[in-house]
Amino acid sequence: MVITLLPREPSCPEGPRKDPGEESGSRGSSSPFRPRSAHSRLRALEPGVYPSRKRAWGRGQSLGCWSIPSSLIEAELSVKAVVLDPSNGFNTDRTLVKGDVQKLVKLCVTRLLDSKNPSLDTIKMQVYFDMNYTSRAALQSVFPQAELGTFLTLSKKDRERQLKELTMIVTGIRLFNRDCGKGGEGIDDLPAILQEAIPATTQHVDSQLEVVQDQAYRYTAILEKVAKNPLLSQELQPYMLKEALYNVRQYEFFLQIILSDIITCAQEVEMMIKQLGAQLEQLKFTVKSKTAVPTSQVFPIFIALSNLWTSFQDETVLISILSNLTTHLEPFLGTHELFFPEKVMQALLDGVTVKTDVCRMKEHIEERVNLADFRKLEWLFPETTANFDKLLIQYRGFCAYTFATTDGLLLPGNPAIGILKHKEKYYTFNTRDAAYSFAENPENYIDKIREKAKKNAELIQLLELHQQFETLIPNSQANLRRKVTHSVQTDLSHMRRENCSQVYPSKDASTQSMREASSQVPRPQIYVAGFRGGHTKTTYEVKVNLTRAIDET
């Protein structure tokens, strides 16, 4: 079999369609850092244009429309935050009575209606990110009339497989004709769009990351000043400053995740552009000026071109989602300007040196734990530990001792001082003195951190404490998106207390039951074409049986 290369081809009858909700959504942001030109071009290529991909992505932007609304999850987390807080006086080991329920409802409603609460903003940000973040994923007609009869006799699965293959071949042919300037109308130049959009999106995220890190450094400097001056602590509200710090730190971590995905996307696109050029050059060399080429030579290249183009579409959708996610996270920072405007911040920063995380680490770069002082504890160092930089540090790398002893101040730990391995978990510290103090009684400080997290529920995700609260707080990465329960909960078992029950060993027995049977069968779907005749006197009828097989129902 050979394929004939046509000089031109008809243009695509159907251009890119807009998602019904896109136009209104595109006007919602006025960020000065937003990459308008590249972003506007990306919006026309979002998941709404590719319905099959939208389903395949699974956790795309419209996830909120498919699963439980985010407001319901926020309410659920607020209930758990209120119950966990020891100051509210709830006993999790007993069933709530009517008075407890009324008190719980009142506290939860007050918390949810508080529009000036950085802690609640952080929880909302966490819920929104978990429900909208899309990680990287891979997603996935030239038909001779003479072979139509053979095709129709195939099974449904074989027909689907052949149609997919033919679709890829046609896509490859259109891409080749487009590259030769002989067709391919209506096909967007995805490599060019991505080469423009990726740097613009990277610049946008970088600028946001720089702003939020500067804000975190300033909050940290003020809190250190308050910790050293008790009188200043009475004038200010340190808890509000700490909640604001947690808010910007959480935003910083989300931006770092997004930026990492964008960098990976840029690397993938660069590699795919090289592969696309190589495939097109190979195809040109194979075809040259021939009018007919064996299909065995060109069809595999056409399929490879189609797969590459599908990957370009996936990367385009991913960049669009990440760009929109960055923009939609910004509103969760609204309380900072309300409580701590620039004038207030400047007054608080008077006489204070603002240090970056890198500067703090350099201050104690020469300090190291002496192994001779801890013969029963295991300390890890860069020169003696393989994959030292890949160790999973507790509390996202913040100093555990400082957090426990300052009622929640976040200071970055310095791994060069030494990483303590305690019960198969790893801890870092900002100074050697902090490392020595923590090592004397690790469990004491771990308990203090857990109690602090009960008062500020946003710390459970910020510091990755899900395992310590798994009976009350579901892991956001696993359950917020699915909300599936796999067990039966009762009044006695919902807190996972130790219970005893009497059981009887099973015995072999049999019973008469109904036979398995079914009455529904596939509805016959048979179509006949050719009744009206054609250009010849003889009438040819084509009968197509689209009835589904019984084993497919």
Salt bridges, closest charged atoms under 4 A:
GLU9 OE2 - ARG174 NE 3.49
GLU14 OE2 - ARG17 NH1 3.93
ASP19 OD2 - LYS54 NZ 3.74
GLU22 OE1 - ARG43 NH2 3.51
GLU23 OE2 - ARG27 NH2 3.06
GLU46 OE2 - ARG43 NH1 3.86
GLU76 OE2 - LYS80 NZ 2.82
GLU76 OE1 - LYS483 NZ 2.89
ASP100 OD2 - ARG94 NH1 2.95
ASP179 OD2 - LYS284 NZ 2.86
GLU185 OE2 - ARG8 NH2 2.78
ASP189 OD1 - ARG178 NH2 3.52
GLU196 OE1 - ARG41 NH1 2.68
ASP214 OD2 - ARG218 NE 3.94
GLU224 OE1 - ARG360 NH2 2.81
GLU252 OE1 - ARG249 NH1 2.93
ASP314 OD1 - ARG53 NE 3.15
GLU315 OE2 - ARG136 NH2 2.79
GLU330 OE2 - HIS204 NE2 3.80
GLU342 OE2 - ARG218 NH1 3.11
ASP357 OD2 - ARG249 NH1 3.08
GLU363 OE2 - LYS355 NZ 2.92
GLU363 OE1 - HIS364 NE2 3.99
GLU367 OE2 - HIS364 ND1 2.93
GLU383 OE2 - ARG368 NH2 2.71
ASP407 OD2 - LYS242 NZ 3.78
ASP407 OD1 - LYS452 NZ 3.68
GLU424 OE1 - LYS421 NZ 3.66
GLU443 OE2 - HIS422 NE2 2.84
GLU443 OE2 - LYS423 NZ 3.14
ASP447 OD1 - ARG450 NH1 2.62
GLU451 OE2 - LYS454 NZ 3.19
GLU464 OE2 - ARG396 NH1 3.71
